Amino acid sequence: MFFRHSNEMWAEFPELVAGTLFAEGITSTVDAAAPAAGYHAAAAERLAQGPESEMPEIQAWRRSFSKMGLKPTQYRCASEALLRRFRQEGALPRLHPLVDLCNAVSIAFAIPVAVFDLSKISGDLEVRHADGSESYLTFAGEMEHPEPREVIFADAAGQAHARRWTNRQSGLSAVRDGTRSVLIVAEAMHDTAGDDVPKLIGALAAELASIWSIEGRRGRLTASSPRFDPSPAMNSQLQQKRD
């Protein structure tokens, strides 16, 4: 499979910076509490200087949600929702070591991070506008259909793995105890996103190496190079074509 944003998305949001990380060999038996706590501390330090709504990363996503015709305080990007909960409760729920780590990194950087179980994705995965026929499985087990023109993560089978772009992930491809292969995606719109997104992906790659002894494969997507393929051979071929 490969991951990409549609050409239309790049045209509408040229400020987008996206980073990817592919990993195989994930298990749920490791302990990620200590590194997650370090990122929680970084988030708490930022929140001590002002609420999440004042962070440039969050403000940029609010502008993007408004551009999509959504009320930003009704539909919050994932990092804002996590930061808000962390500010109010002082902690985040523990779900799975990798999810906990990604959530912790997300609030430290104030950037949405999605992690998908690749075994639940059919064919390629694309961030695009919905046509309204796609199916979305909630965490409660209910089936929904995204609104036409809503931004979704869609696979080749018409399954929506996230709704309203970075607002809500599907229960279908959520990381579970049996998950082994994952795709992690970080997206940002703010002025320094070009520096911050690679730093975030680098931090997660370092944690994968330290906690799971996994060497993940990283990618950075741009309008001129919008596709990420987890296969090293395919990535090499694409790079040769670009060169």
Buried (B, 14 or more C-beta within 10 A) or exposed (E): BBBBBBEEBBEBBEEBBBBBBBBBEBBBEBEBEEBBEEBBEBBBEBBEEEEBBEBBBBBBBBBBBEEBEBEBEEBBBBBBBBBBBBBEEEEBEEBBBBBBBBBBBBBBBBBBBBBBBBEBBEEBBBBBBBBEEBBBBEEEEEEBBBEEEBBBBBBEEEBBBBBBBBBBBBBBBBBBEEBEBBBBBBBBBBEEBEEBBBBBBEBBBEBBEEBBEBEBBBBBBEEEEBBBBBEEEEBEEBEEEEE
